[in-house]
Amino acid sequence: MEDLQGAAVRVTPERERADEWAVVLAATGIPHRLRRRPDGWALIVAPLDAHAALDALDGYDRERQDERADTVAAVATPVAGATALGVAVALLLIGFFAVTGPRTRHSAWFARGSAATDRIVAGEWWRTVTALTLHADASHLLGNAAASVVLVGAVSRELGPGLGLWLVLLAGAGGNALTAVAHSAHHASVGASTAIFGAIGILATTRVVARGRGGRAARKPWVVLAACLALLALLGTSPDADILAHLFGLLVGGVLGLAAGLALPRAPRPSVQWMLALAGLGALVASWLCASS
């Protein structure tokens, strides 16, 4: 790779790539120049500097490979237990319905745990959580259970099972709380739908943040917004649906997903994830203990 006026240590047909190499040599203080040749752009250095220049460029290539590997690991690697968590949430909802039965039975579970707006505004905060575990009938239950497998599992793959569970739970509770404030008249709702739409919002904004970081799972913001609105129209506007709660769940989930995506470059380690998952289950149990007291 000897040149008439120096040694060509690298050659590329891409000017942008050649400029990148030139910056590396400039940062290490090695004199150099770029020369256009029939085979591409050549990076020329003095013969005595050729070895040092190659070492610097090889080191730069290794650093870039390590950075790409870290990005793929952070964005694309599935988190252990993610899919299982979606299934576990669905089974929990089904098992709880077997205990409480439908709303038409007027059991004490619904009297103590539904998202009654006047009670929530009066200070019974736990209803924002307990209502997520109650369902009006079997079709209501099965729709939310199936959505949980897909959407809670997807959130867990993005953020990990523990953090994902907490954010979905907070989105559902936050959506119920905002609904209670917004309703002026007495209103009572039940179901995990608010949390399900919270999961949609979480997925939407974490994908937008991933786009800003160059993640391969990212989507353009307008595509994400359109998808969220389409899902809201498809799943959340049936005659019996609590549209306001679904919308608030979606919005709260979006805010939480954005905050998590910006604050955490990658999901917490597995030990932290499972501690968070157990704490989330503990928060659910504590809410029902408050409702029963």
Secondary structure, DSSP 8 states (H G I E B T S, - for coil): -EETTEEEEEEES-HHHHHHHHHHHHHHT---EEEEETTEEEEEE-GGGHHHHHHHHHHHHHHHHHHHHHHHHHHHS--TTHHHHHHHHHHHHHHHHHHH--GGG--HHHHHHSEEHHHHHTT-TTHHHHGGG--SSHHHHHHHHHHIIIIIHHHHHHH-HHHHHHHHHHHHHHHHHHHHHH--S--EE-STHHHHHHHHHHHHHHHHHHHHTT-TT---HHHHHHHHHHHHHHHS-STTS-HHHHHHHHHHHHHHHHHHHHH-SS---HHHHHHHHHHHHHHHHHHHHHHH-
